Amino acid sequence: MAVRDAVVGWRSLLEYKTTSRPNFDLSGIDDAINAILSWVTDSTAEPLIMWVHDDDRKKTSFIAQVVANLLAEHHLLSATYFFDGNTDRNSLIPTLVHEFTLQDRFRGDLLIEISRVIDSNPVGVFKSTHRVQLTRLLVNPVKKVSESYQPNPRHQSQPGIILLHAFEDCNDEGDFQESFLHAMSEALISIKISKYPQRLLIIGKRNDHMENFLTGKLASLTRVLQRPVQSQQSLKRDQDIRQKTIELDRREEKIRQSRMAVQEKEQKMAEEHRRHTEECEEIKAMCLKKVQDVAEREKRTQEKENKVREREEVVEQMSRDLTRDRLRVEQQEKALQDEIRTREEGFRKAELSPVSPVTVLENVQIPTRTPSSPTFSGLQSPVADSPIQELGMQEDARMIYPASQVDRSDKVIM
């Protein structure tokens, strides 16, 4: 009830001193402060270290300030250290030791013992390891003061609290965090049964490194009490994180398999692209050759067409000439037939009327001979100017030349 009253009283004081509420969620803060004060006021509690964590840095800073004020009001705060991005880690132990000497409960005795240690080796003591520093500047002086001094009865049963905020932000070069916490745990164990027992309260953001160390390596030396600001939400968050981790692992596996499949497809596509490129080059070469062949064929075809066109023109001209010759021959044949009919009629009339051979011979005109004219049986053949004259000459020849020669001549003419 006293712890609950202290928490409620602080909230009332906060509302009285401030005109606006903090700009973050206050849920879980009362329970976290109540858990811290319950651990602080329980002198029989086994854990010497308590770790209170949350993801919201504003919330953890607010809790650390409230707890520091409450502990100072009840004379339970031994030392505090709030880390930030510019904190010099080498100042941690000297600052804690200095704040130890300022507490009323020690009445200056501890300052005297610590001053003796520093005066004996002012430089070397702060360059030694964390374990040596805490042993010489805190453990040994506390033990020595406890042997000769009786503390105030109201403080005798209550351990002092060393409060660290945002310790996870401290530069961890050379495993500083683990080294300091290990040395501090040994120091707390050494003065646990003294008249000035101390406990360590760490408030800050949760991270895997701190959790693994506090619940792993350090747990073998001393027990660490962990307390999320919102326990139910923390459990739910952890479950969600685990589920999300499993889902992420599953997705990563799928992504990995997909990437492998994509890589295989890319390799196949690259191979197919290379093969298709080669095939395209071959097809292009073949097409170019075919184009050249087609161009050559077209050239030859054009030449042939030109020759055919010339031949067609010649044939057409020959056809026109043949048609003209045919018409001329037909005209000549018609004229010849008319001449033949005329002569036949004359012959029939001559056969009907008596004519002496002498008269016939007198009427026959023997053509003049030319050196180039053909001869029949040593005689020069008459030259006809037209087919009709030629036919008349043949008829006259039948009367003059033997029958054998006339028949032969008819065959040549026909």
ZADRENTOR-407961 format. One record per residue (C-alpha): residue in three letters; x, y, z. Coordinates in steps of 0.001 Angstrom, whole numbers, padded with zeros to 6 digits, always signed. Layout:
<lumkes>
ALAXYZ...
</lumkes>
This chain:
<lumkes>
MET+000000+000000+000000ALA+002897+002347+000728VAL+004314+001739-002729ARG+000918+002281-004329ASP+000457+005480-002391ALA+003869+006692-003531VAL+002983+006055-007155VAL-000391+007748-006889GLY+001185+010648-005021TRP+003756+011091-007786ARG+001096+011141-010472SER-000815+013783-008525LEU+002356+015825-008169LEU+003071+015449-011883GLU-000393+016674-012830TYR+000005+019589-010411LYS+003427+020683-011716THR+002776+020317-015457THR+000205+022058-017594SER+000114+019352-020279ARG+000274+015594-020223PRO+003291+013767-021702ASN+003026+013234-025434PHE+003207+009439-025203ASP+001069+006566-023996LEU+001040+006353-020183SER-000438+002867-020132GLY+001673+000393-018163ILE+003753+003067-016417ASP+001992+002674-013053ASP+002447-001085-013107ALA+006109-000754-014064ILE+006831+001764-011259ASN+004909-000380-008808ALA+006989-003443-009801ILE+010235-001488-009413LEU+009355-000109-005967SER+008134-003509-004833TRP+011507-005001-005776VAL+013366-002130-004117THR+011483-002326-000818ASP+011666-006123-000599SER+014973-006666+001194THR+014597-010426+000862ALA+014343-010297-002949GLU+017038-012483-004464PRO+017770-010681-007753LEU+020412-007974-007312ILE+019776-006596-010812MET+016503-005542-012406TRP+016071-004689-016072VAL+012977-002690-017086HIS+012628-002188-020834ASP+010274-000826-023474ASP+010502+000143-027138ASP+009493+003752-026448ARG+012524+005744-025276LYS+010349+008629-024017LYS+008440+006227-021812THR+011586+004639-020303SER+013111+008077-019671PHE+009941+009194-017907ILE+009903+006070-015720ALA+013597+006509-014833GLN+013038+010115-013766VAL+009971+009235-011685VAL+011729+006330-009960ALA+014859+008428-009314ASN+012760+011137-007646LEU+010811+008608-005553LEU+013980+006804-004448ALA+015732+010076-003593GLU+012696+011177-001594HIS+012889+007961+000443HIS+016717+008057+000752LEU+017139+004894-001303LEU+019026+006312-004287SER+022793+005762-004174ALA+023770+006965-007661THR+022281+007596-011108TYR+023654+007823-014612PHE+021622+008771-017706PHE+023378+007919-020975ASP+023033+009820-024216GLY+024815+009864-027572ASN+027677+012045-026223THR+028380+010132-023007ASP+032019+009344-022205ARG+031967+005802-020943ASN+035171+006353-018938SER+033236+008748-016698LEU+030710+006117-015601ILE+032493+004635-012579PRO+033966+007935-011310THR+030503+009541-011495LEU+028834+006686-009621VAL+031521+006706-006918HIS+031254+010487-006552GLU+027473+010300-006103PHE+027958+007579-003500THR+029933+010005-001374LEU+027172+012632-001525GLN+024501+010501+000140ASP+023436+011460+003671ARG+023346+007873+004790PHE+027126+007555+004449ARG+027835+010832+006424GLY+031138+011472+004629ASP+032887+008330+005898LEU+032866+006744+002481LEU+034291+009916+000927ILE+037267+009752+003286GLU+038077+006159+002359ILE+037680+006791-001365SER+039828+009923-001151ARG+042638+007872+000445VAL+042551+005405-002452ILE+042608+008157-005087ASP+045386+010088-003341SER+047559+006975-003215ASN+047337+006502-007014PRO+045362+009353-008654VAL+046086+008309-012247GLY+046514+004555-012201VAL+043282+003783-010387PHE+041127+005190-013208LYS+043163+003455-015920SER+042722+000019-014441THR+039980-002463-015351HIS+036365-002030-014295ARG+036727-004792-011756VAL+039753-003161-010151GLN+038120+000269-010134LEU+034904-000973-008525THR+036841-003083-006030ARG+039166-000290-004898LEU+036723+002636-005129LEU+033469+000987-004014VAL+033719-002507-002557ASN+036710-002062-000266PRO+035638+001386+001064VAL+032076+000146+001727LYS+033347-002889+003571LYS+035739-000802+005658VAL+033101+001760+006561SER+030655-001027+007439GLU+033084-002456+010039SER+033340+000732+012088TYR+030065+002508+011527GLN+026479+001804+012523PRO+024035+003159+009929ASN+020696+004770+010649PRO+018237+002084+011754ARG+015632+003189+009247HIS+018106+002601+006409GLN+019707-000560+007700SER+017238-002998+006115GLN+016874-001189+002789PRO+019505-001658+000015GLY+020641+001354-001967ILE+019813+001588-005692ILE+022224+002403-008513LEU+020078+003523-011443LEU+021287+003431-015061HIS+019157+004693-017930ALA+019783+003989-021649PHE+022844+001883-020833GLU+022319+000092-024151ASP+023311+003326-025956CYS+026745+003346-024349ASN+029707+002832-026694ASP+030283-000912-026571GLU+033770-000879-028035GLY+035789-003673-026466ASP+032626-005204-024920PHE+032402-002332-022435GLN+028799-003136-021462GLU+029486-006769-020629SER+032709-005937-018799PHE+031065-003267-016653LEU+027975-005340-015810HIS+030086-008343-014902ALA+032325-006251-012637MET+029297-004493-011090SER+027634-007852-010395GLU+030732-009068-008547ALA+030839-005834-006551LEU+027144-006122-005605ILE+027661-009712-004488SER+030715-008667-002401ILE+028803-006012-000422LYS+025520-007922-000289ILE+025986-008868+003363SER+027525-005530+004370LYS+025733-002693+006160TYR+025439-000890+002797PRO+024019-003438+000317GLN+023380-002173-003173ARG+021251-003177-006151LEU+021432-002220-009800LEU+018367-000939-011691ILE+018702-000710-015497ILE+015946+001066-017439GLY+016025+001411-021218LYS+015074-000014-024587ARG+015084-003708-025202ASN+017688-005178-027539ASP+018871-008675-028249HIS+022450-008045-027124MET+021443-006889-023643GLU+018873-009621-023259ASN+021261-012380-024344PHE+023942-011180-021921LEU+021669-010565-018924THR+019819-013862-019284GLY+022829-015834-020488LYS+026367-015099-019322LEU+025422-012892-016359ALA+022706-015279-015171SER+025407-017755-014128LEU+026785-015140-011704THR+023584-013568-010376ARG+019937-013621-011159VAL+018493-010776-013251LEU+014840-009753-012956GLN+013347-008655-016265ARG+010225-006534-016443PRO+008707-005119-019631VAL+006749-001929-019048GLN+003688-003572-020556SER+003954-007250-019856GLN+000851-008384-021707GLN+001661-006274-024700SER+005249-007462-024503LEU+004154-011078-024579LYS+001804-010365-027436ARG+004543-008446-029200ASP+006970-011330-028717GLN+004403-013726-030090ASP+003773-011415-032998ILE+007498-011073-033526ARG+007948-014832-033493GLN+005074-015296-035888LYS+006383-012548-038086THR+009851-014060-037871ILE+008499-017434-038947GLU+006511-015781-041697LEU+009545-013781-042748ASP+011677-016925-042755ARG+009040-018630-044854ARG+008894-015671-047199GLU+012678-015474-047369GLU+012779-019147-048272LYS+010181-018589-050946ILE+012068-015544-052150ARG+015301-017556-052199GLN+013643-020333-054159SER+012046-017752-056434ARG+015409-016101-056960MET+016981-019449-057783ALA+014141-020170-060196VAL+014516-016707-061683GLN+018262-017220-062053GLU+017681-020555-063760LYS+015110-018964-066037GLU+017478-016098-066753GLN+020217-018572-067645LYS+017834-020501-069888MET+016579-017269-071436ALA+020160-016124-071988GLU+020988-019446-073640GLU+017853-019308-075744HIS+018576-015689-076623ARG+022089-016632-077698ARG+020776-019546-079730HIS+018016-017430-081260THR+020549-014729-082062GLU+022722-017242-083875GLU+019689-018613-085686CYS+018610-015078-086608GLU+022074-014349-087953GLU+021957-017519-090030ILE+018448-016709-091248LYS+019535-013154-092026ALA+022478-014461-094039MET+020190-016909-095848CYS+017645-014164-096512LEU+020362-011881-097826LYS+021594-014632-100135LYS+018044-015327-101255VAL+017478-011631-101880GLN+020609-011561-103959ASP+019463-014709-105817VAL+016019-013221-106336ALA+017556-009995-107601GLU+019747-011985-109975ARG+016754-014029-111098GLU+014702-010901-111589LYS+017521-009459-113640ARG+017684-012588-115800THR+013900-012672-115984GLN+013863-009054-117091GLU+016415-009838-119750LYS+014349-012815-120896GLU+011217-010694-120904ASN+013008-008128-123011LYS+014099-010852-125447VAL+010591-012328-125474ARG+009186-008866-126076GLU+011591-008389-128954ARG+010673-011796-130347GLU+006988-011023-129943GLU+007522-007801-131827VAL+009351-009734-134554VAL+006634-012395-134631GLU+003995-009704-134707GLN+005784-008034-137578MET+006133-011366-139321SER+002450-012038-138656ARG+001556-008701-140211ASP+003841-009447-143142LEU+002350-012925-143481THR-001169-011529-143384ARG-000231-008989-146021ASP+001401-011719-148156ARG-001622-013940-147664LEU-003936-011203-148839ARG-001679-010592-151828VAL-001572-014310-152643GLU-005328-014543-152323GLN-005683-011630-154697GLN-003234-013270-157064GLU-005040-016607-156826LYS-008338-014910-157520ALA-006856-013095-160480LEU-005284-016370-161656GLN-008555-018223-161347ASP-010256-015495-163353GLU-007525-015734-165991ILE-007795-019523-166025ARG-011537-019363-166518THR-011067-016834-169265ARG-008518-019008-171024GLU-010564-022146-170552GLU-013463-020421-172178GLY-011112-019349-174961PHE-009822-022883-175337ARG-013306-024278-175488LYS-014189-021810-178110ALA-010985-022635-180014GLU-011728-026348-179866LEU-015117-025752-181283SER-013807-023652-184183PRO-011348-025198-186781VAL-007952-023643-186527SER-004969-024706-188497PRO-001760-025513-186713VAL+000016-022858-188642THR-002328-020203-187383VAL-001765-021392-183861LEU+001919-021289-184311GLU+001708-017865-185728ASN-000209-016598-182735VAL+002319-017968-180279GLN+004833-015374-179144ILE+008165-016754-178185PRO+009680-014703-175330THR+013142-013312-175625ARG+015881-015123-173879THR+018013-013700-170993PRO+021309-015096-169847SER+020026-015641-166338SER+016766-017391-167276PRO+016489-021164-166676THR+016308-023476-169710PHE+014303-026606-170386SER+016003-029247-172570GLY+018531-026757-173856LEU+015967-024014-174480GLN+015589-020778-172561SER+012375-020548-170542PRO+010240-017472-171036VAL+010032-015099-168071ALA+006621-014188-166792ASP+005873-010835-165296SER+002933-012193-163297PRO+001336-015515-162353ILE-001281-015017-165066GLN+001353-014535-167732GLU+003194-017509-166362LEU+000033-019625-166641GLY-000485-018461-170219MET+003045-019306-171079GLN+002536-022760-169644GLU-000595-023208-171776ASP+001345-022117-174836ALA+004155-024444-173935ARG+001790-027413-173963MET+001196-026747-177566ILE+004897-026374-178431TYR+006945-028594-176093PRO+006552-032293-175526ALA+004016-033488-172996SER+006645-034706-170561GLN+008185-031307-170286VAL+004802-029611-169854ASP+003813-031968-167043ARG+007083-031352-165227SER+006609-027624-165592ASP+003083-027830-164166LYS+004374-029560-161100VAL+006903-026826-160440ILE+004353-024055-160840MET+001655-025688-158687
</lumkes>
